[in-house]
Amino acid sequence: MTTGKHEITLAGWMDENISTSLSATHPEPGVDLVHVHIWSEIPPPPMRLSLVQPLVGIHGFWRTEGDHTGLLATGCEPSTIKATSQAPVCCLYSFSGENRLTLAFSDALQTMTMRADVHEETATLHCEVGLFVEPTPAPGQYEATLHIDTRAIPYYESLNHVQQWWAAQPGYQPAFVPEAARWPMYSTWQNSGYAGSCGACP
C-alpha cells in the first residue's frame, strides 16, 4: 500500500487461516494513518510492518528507551516495547531539531518491536514495527493504526501530537494526577547516593 510519501508493507505470514489488509487516511497534510486489519483463526506468527525513508536531512533518532545518544546505526537491534516498558513511538529529526519522520503505533499494550536501520548502500532508513513477537493466542480480528508524521515542525511538537492522539483513543486517556503528586519531594535515598558518590558518606 502506498501513502503520499511511503510504500507500506506487511509481511511475515503464509497461512490460509490468516488474512490481512491495509488502508490509509490523511487527517491533515503531512500526517498519514495506516490502518492494519488482521483476521487470524490461529495463533499468529511474527509480522513486520515496514516502510523506507530517504536518509536526507536526518541527524538524530529519538525513542523512549532512554539512551539519549540519538545516534543512527546500521544493523541495529530492534527495541522491545510492552505495556510496562517503553512506548511504541520513535522520531527522526534534523540537526536543528525539526521533525523528519515520527512513527507511532496505536496498540501500546501488546509486546512489539520498533527500529530504524540505516542502509548505507541506498542512503535510506528501513523502519519496521514488529507485531506478535511473543506467542499470542488467536486474536480473531485485530486492528491497529500506524501514525506517520512527516511535517516540518519541531520534533517535540510532533511527539506532543502523538500523545494527544493516544489520549483520544478509548482506554488510553491519561490517569488523573492529584495535586499532591505535583509537589516537590525530598528523597533521602537519592541524597545519600549523591553524597556517597562524592566521598562524603562512609
Stockholm file with secondary structure:
# STOCKHOLM 1.0

chainA/1-202         MTTGKHEITLAGWMDENISTSLSATHPEPGVDLVHVHIWSEIPPPPMRLSLVQPLVGIHGFWRTEGDHTGLLATGCEPSTIKATSQAPVCCLYSFSGENRLTLAFSDALQTMTMRADVHEETATLHCEVGLFVEPTPAPGQYEATLHIDTRAIPYYESLNHVQQWWAAQPGYQPAFVPEAARWPMYSTWQNSGYAGSCGACP
#=GR chainA/1-202 SS CBCSSCBCEEECCCCTTEEEEEEEEEEETTEEEEEEEEEESSCCCCEEEEEEEECSSCCEEEETTSCTTCCCCSSCCCEEEBTTBCCSEEEEECTTSBEEEEEEESCCSSCEEEEEEEETTTTEEEEEEEESCSCCCCCEEEEEEEEEECCSSBHHHHHHHHHHHHHTSTTCCCCCCCGGGGSCCCCHHHHHHHHHHTTCCC
#=GC SS_cons         CBCSSCBCEEECCCCTTEEEEEEEEEEETTEEEEEEEEEESSCCCCEEEEEEEECSSCCEEEETTSCTTCCCCSSCCCEEEBTTBCCSEEEEECTTSBEEEEEEESCCSSCEEEEEEEETTTTEEEEEEEESCSCCCCCEEEEEEEEEECCSSBHHHHHHHHHHHHHTSTTCCCCCCCGGGGSCCCCHHHHHHHHHHTTCCC
//
